[in-house]
C-alpha cells in the first residue's frame, strides 16, 4: 500500500473534514459571509483582484520558481521577503511547499506522486493531499539548500502566524471590506487557483512535449495563475524561470521578475535553450523534423 492508498483508506470524511481542516473550511465560510455582509462594491473587487494576484505571484515566483526550482538567484533579504509573502498565502511553509513539489517532479504521476490525478483522482490532487494529515511533515534532508537558513525554518515551523498577522493588519489598517474581499475571499481564490495546477493541468489542455506524465498547457489558466498554466512546458524543462516558452505564451510572473532583474533585485533568470523551445511536438515525434537540431529530444532537467 503506497502513501496515497494509505491516506485514502481513512475515508473521504476523515481527509476533508477533520479537526485540522476546520480553519480551511472556516476561511471559505468567512469569504462567503463577508461578501454577503458587505455587498457588491467596486472597492471590494479591487481588493479581491489585487489580493488574489499578489498571492499568486508569491506562490509562483517564491514557492515554485525560486524555492522549489532555484530558477533564478536573489539576495538573502529578498529571499526572506519571498518566503514571507508566500507564507501569507496560507499554503504552509516555504520548506514544506518546496519539499513536496520537488518530490512531485521526481515522481510525477507515478505511484508515489502524492498529488497526482492519475494516482488519487481529481479532488485528491486538487486539495485532498493538502488537507490530509499524512503529509504534514517537512523532510529537511530533501531540501538542504534551503533548510540551512534559520529564518526559513522559523517560517516553516510557525507559518500560521504570518496569515493571522496579515488578517489583523488588513482589518485595522484598511477596514472590513479589505478584510472580507482582500483577505478571506482572495485567499480562497488563490488556494483554488494554485490547486488547479495539480488537478486541471494534468487533465485539461494540450501536451506539446513528451514529459512522461500528464502535464498540459492551457492559456486560460496561464493568465489566471500568472504563467503556471504552461505546465507541460515546465515539466519538460523544469529549471526555466520562464514557463511561457513562446513569445505569445503569456507569463506575467516572468515579466515581473525580468523587471526586478533590471534593478538587480534578482539575477540569472534561467531560460529554455533554443533546442528545448523548438523540440518536436509530442504527437509529431514519429515524423522527421529538419527544423530542430540533434538535441531536440533532450530530456527535461529535474531540479
Residue pairs with C-beta under 8 A, 6 or more apart in sequence:
1 9
2 111
2 112
2 119
3 112
3 114
3 134
3 135
4 111
4 112
4 114
4 116
4 119
4 120
4 124
4 129
6 134
7 15
7 114
7 128
7 129
7 132
7 134
7 135
8 15
8 120
8 124
8 128
10 132
12 128
15 128
15 131
15 132
16 127
16 128
16 131
17 25
18 133
20 131
20 133
21 131
24 131
27 90
27 184
27 187
27 188
28 188
30 180
30 184
31 180
31 184
31 185
31 187
31 188
34 176
34 179
34 180
34 181
34 184
34 185
35 44
35 180
35 181
35 185
37 176
37 180
38 44
38 176
38 177
38 180
38 181
41 177
41 181
43 177
44 177
44 180
44 181
44 182
45 181
47 174
47 177
47 178
47 181
47 182
47 186
48 181
48 182
48 185
48 186
48 189
50 182
50 186
51 181
51 182
51 183
51 185
51 186
51 187
51 190
52 186
52 189
52 190
52 193
53 226
54 85
54 186
55 88
55 89
55 186
55 187
55 190
56 190
56 193
56 194
56 224
56 225
56 226
57 85
57 226
57 252
57 253
57 256
58 82
58 85
58 86
58 88
58 89
59 86
59 89
59 91
59 190
59 194
60 225
60 226
60 227
60 228
60 253
61 82
61 253
61 256
61 257
62 82
62 83
62 85
62 86
62 94
63 86
63 91
63 94
63 97
63 98
63 101
64 101
64 228
65 71
65 72
65 241
65 243
65 253
65 257
66 72
66 74
66 79
66 82
67 82
67 83
67 86
67 94
67 95
67 97
67 98
67 146
68 97
68 98
68 101
68 102
68 105
68 303
69 238
69 239
69 303
70 145
70 239
70 303
71 239
71 240
71 241
71 269
71 270
71 303
72 241
72 257
72 261
72 266
72 267
72 268
72 269
72 270
73 266
73 267
73 268
74 82
74 265
74 266
74 267
75 265
76 149
78 265
78 266
79 149
79 152
80 151
80 152
82 94
83 94
83 151
83 152
83 155
84 155
84 162
86 94
86 97
87 93
87 94
87 155
87 159
87 162
87 163
88 162
88 163
88 166
89 163
89 187
89 190
89 191
89 194
90 163
90 187
90 191
91 97
91 130
91 191
91 194
92 156
92 159
93 138
93 152
93 155
93 156
93 157
93 159
94 146
94 152
94 155
94 156
95 138
95 140
95 143
95 146
95 147
95 152
95 153
95 156
96 138
96 156
96 159
98 143
98 146
99 138
99 139
99 140
99 142
99 143
100 114
100 115
100 135
102 142
102 143
102 303
103 113
103 114
103 142
104 113
104 114
104 115
104 116
105 235
105 238
105 302
105 303
106 302
107 113
108 116
108 211
108 212
108 213
108 215
108 235
109 116
109 117
109 118
109 119
109 202
109 212
109 213
109 214
110 116
110 119
111 119
113 119
114 120
114 129
114 135
115 124
115 125
115 129
115 130
115 198
116 125
116 202
117 124
117 125
117 198
117 199
117 202
117 203
117 214
118 202
118 214
120 128
120 129
121 128
122 199
122 203
123 199
125 198
125 199
125 202
126 192
126 195
126 196
126 198
126 199
127 191
127 192
127 195
129 135
129 198
130 195
138 156
140 147
140 153
141 147
146 152
147 153
155 162
163 187
166 183
167 179
167 183
167 184
170 178
170 179
170 182
170 183
171 178
171 179
171 183
174 182
193 224
193 225
194 225
194 228
196 221
196 224
196 225
197 221
197 225
197 228
197 229
197 231
200 218
200 221
201 215
201 216
201 218
201 221
201 228
201 229
201 231
202 213
202 214
202 215
202 216
202 231
203 214
203 216
204 216
204 218
205 216
205 217
205 218
205 221
205 229
205 231
205 232
206 216
206 217
206 218
206 232
207 214
207 215
207 216
207 217
207 232
207 282
208 217
208 232
208 233
208 236
208 281
208 282
209 232
209 233
209 235
209 236
209 279
209 281
209 282
209 300
210 236
210 282
210 285
210 297
211 232
211 235
211 236
211 300
213 235
215 231
215 232
215 234
215 235
215 236
216 231
216 232
217 229
217 230
217 231
217 232
217 233
217 249
218 229
218 231
219 229
219 249
219 250
220 229
221 228
221 229
221 231
222 228
222 229
222 230
222 244
222 249
222 250
222 251
223 229
223 250
223 252
226 251
226 252
226 253
227 243
227 244
227 250
227 251
227 252
227 253
227 254
228 234
228 243
228 253
230 243
230 244
230 245
230 249
230 251
231 243
233 240
233 243
233 244
233 245
233 249
233 272
234 240
234 243
235 300
236 276
236 279
236 300
237 245
237 272
237 276
237 300
237 301
238 300
238 301
238 302
238 303
239 270
239 301
239 303
240 270
240 271
240 272
240 276
241 254
241 257
241 269
241 270
241 271
242 251
242 254
242 269
242 270
242 271
242 272
243 249
243 251
243 253
243 254
244 250
244 251
244 254
245 272
245 276
245 277
246 277
254 269
257 266
257 269
258 269
260 266
261 267
261 269
274 293
275 292
275 293
275 295
275 296
275 298
276 298
278 291
278 292
278 293
278 296
279 292
279 296
279 297
279 298
280 287
280 289
280 292
280 296
280 297
285 297
289 296
